[in-house]
Amino acid sequence: MSAALLDADTWAKRRRRAAELPARWPFAAEVLGFYTALLDVQERAFAEAFDDGPEDENLTAYAAERILPRVIEVSIASGPPALGASVLERFHEADLSETLASWLRGDELPPVERYVARAVMGPLLEARAAAGMSGERPSDAARCPLCGGLPQLSYFASSPEDLVTAHRYLVCARCAAAWAYPRLTCAACGETDTAKLDVYAEIGSTQAELSPNLVKAGAGGHAAGANVHFPHVRIDACRTCSRYLLTVDLDRDPRAVPLVDEIAAIPLDLYAKERGLTKVVPNLMGF
């Protein structure tokens, strides 16, 4: 089966959401414009990798030859000037195929190398996940059951059969797979003491009804209103490890696409960092 037939709707939803959010969140227009240009490259890479099915030992060589040049090209053409210049410099001075291998091993990388590796390898790993190819299942429930990656974000979603509370899912930062995870558990360290789990939400979003431990992003409070930017996005933070994830509530905004909304919710990331919190994994755009 062609990858284009298998997951075309996934890529179309990301592209459509990235096109509509700038009208709602003008501060994210630049990053979403760049992300949209990168989506074109990544969707093509996903489709080709799904059909080609490169073996484990050939992943980085395949990615360096087939995907890396296109990512570099779109980064220079459509990315922020500083990013384009840095990507071009590293292309000439560094062995980026080794950078890709290092990222696959889970090594810490500087921001520009991390961006390049993730932009290149992400659609390849996503294609492998869509094809049912996976490695050894990790013992840590907070890691992706397909590739062992750490979570990028979480989201709430319910089905018609749900009678009480929407389920929580984590989304892998590497292959974009989603898996169920307990709501009242830190996705970084496993903390379950609710007194140590804080939720930060924009004033006026009425997310106080979700948790008795809510800490709103500011002082005071009022009812939900039209001026609320993020009625469906919140910060889930842990006092034990000082880590956080953004959580997207699909019941509050069924049109949301978690990976795209998370990239665009820049003010929430900035707010979390001001409070000394560290994201479990920075997103593709470095936030």
Secondary structure, DSSP 4 states (H G I P E B T S, - for coil): --HHHHHHHHHHHHHHHHHHHHHH-GGGHHHHHHHHHHHHHHHHHHHHHHHH---GGGHHHHHHHHTHHHHHHHHHHHS-HHHHHHHHHHHHHS-HHHHHHHHHHT----HHHHHHHHHHHHHHHHHHHHTT---PPPS-TTS-TTT-PPEEEEEEE--TT-SS-PEEEEEETTT--EEE--TTS-TTT----GGGEEEEE-TTS-GGGG-TTEEESSSS-----TT-S-TTEEEEEETTT-EEEEEEETTT-TT--HHHHHHH-HHHHHHHHHTT-EESS--TT--
